[in-house]
Amino acid sequence: MEPLIFLVALGAVFWFLLVRPQRKRQAHHRSMLAELSTGDEVITAGGVFATVRTIADDHLVVEIAPGTEVRLAKEAVANVVPKPEEPPLTPENDS
């Protein structure tokens, strides 16, 4: 009976330390890809910064340099570069 409890506990630890975090990362990546839009700046899995020009079901067309567009698998997008926030306009900044 003791080895069975140990195996169940080991399985639970394995689940919480390895499987669960990986599933969370996969879900986050899927939602990031679903929210992609034209004009977003992305970083590819190879480390290339690019701007999204068109989006299809399984691939993107991205611009990696002015006038240079390449087709890229959606899964190759590693991250979306956050857009810089503009400071709010205040009466002092209007002039």
DAFENKA-V400100 format. One record per residue. N is the residue number from 1. RES is the residue in one letter. PHI is phi as a letter, one per 40 degrees, with the letter a starting at -180 (NA if undefined). Layout:
N|RES|PHI  N|RES|PHI
//
This chain:
1|M|NA  2|E|c  3|P|c  4|L|c  5|I|c  6|F|c  7|L|c  8|V|c  9|A|c  10|L|c  11|G|c  12|A|c  13|V|c  14|F|d  15|W|c  16|F|c  17|L|c  18|L|b  19|V|c  20|R|c  21|P|c  22|Q|c  23|R|c  24|K|c  25|R|c  26|Q|c  27|A|c  28|H|c  29|H|c  30|R|c  31|S|c  32|M|c  33|L|c  34|A|c  35|E|c  36|L|c  37|S|b  38|T|c  39|G|g  40|D|c  41|E|c  42|V|b  43|I|b  44|T|c  45|A|c  46|G|c  47|G|g  48|V|c  49|F|c  50|A|a  51|T|b  52|V|c  53|R|b  54|T|b  55|I|b  56|A|b  57|D|c  58|D|b  59|H|a  60|L|b  61|V|b  62|V|b  63|E|b  64|I|c  65|A|a  66|P|d  67|G|g  68|T|b  69|E|b  70|V|b  71|R|c  72|L|b  73|A|c  74|K|d  75|E|c  76|A|c  77|V|c  78|A|c  79|N|a  80|V|b  81|V|c  82|P|c  83|K|c  84|P|c  85|E|c  86|E|c  87|P|c  88|P|c  89|L|c  90|T|b  91|P|d  92|E|c  93|N|c  94|D|c  95|S|c
//
